[in-house]
Amino acid sequence: MELKELLQLLFSVEGIVLLTVIILTIVMFIFPRLSLFVLLAIIFLVLRYIRYKEEHA
């Protein structure tokens, strides 16, 4: 695998994670009762992303 392909994959994964966090934050402001669930979802996503990054380091 070339360095260019690896960088594109990394940036695409980061972009997906960032987009998901933004969407969840917007949902949290629209539906305050779901804020705890959204917070847990964000933590879960960040942990999964860190684990993914470690595996593909």
C-alpha positions in Angstrom: 0.0 0.0 0.0 1.4 3.4 -1.0 1.7 6.3 1.4 -0.7 8.3 -0.6 -3.5 5.7 -0.4 -2.8 5.3 3.4 -3.2 9.1 3.9 -6.4 9.2 1.9 -7.9 6.4 4.0 -6.8 8.1 7.2 -8.3 11.4 6.2 -11.5 9.8 5.1 -11.9 8.0 8.4 -11.1 11.3 10.3 -13.7 13.1 8.1 -16.4 10.5 8.8 -15.7 10.7 12.6 -15.7 14.5 12.6 -18.9 14.6 10.6 -20.6 12.1 12.9 -19.6 14.1 16.0 -20.9 17.3 14.4 -24.3 15.6 13.6 -24.5 14.2 17.1 -23.8 17.6 18.6 -26.6 19.2 16.6 -29.0 16.4 17.6 -27.9 17.0 21.3 -29.0 20.7 21.0 -32.3 19.8 19.2 -33.2 17.0 21.6 -31.8 17.8 25.1 -33.3 14.6 26.6 -31.1 12.5 24.4 -28.0 14.4 25.5 -26.7 11.6 27.7 -27.2 9.0 24.9 -25.4 11.3 22.5 -22.6 11.9 24.9 -22.1 8.1 25.3 -22.2 7.7 21.5 -19.5 10.4 21.0 -17.3 8.7 23.6 -17.9 5.3 22.0 -17.0 6.7 18.5 -13.8 8.4 19.8 -12.7 5.2 21.5 -13.4 3.1 18.4 -11.5 5.6 16.2 -8.5 5.5 18.6 -8.5 1.7 18.5 -8.8 1.7 14.7 -5.8 4.2 14.5 -3.7 2.0 16.7 -4.4 -1.1 14.7 -3.5 0.6 11.4 -0.5 2.5 12.7 
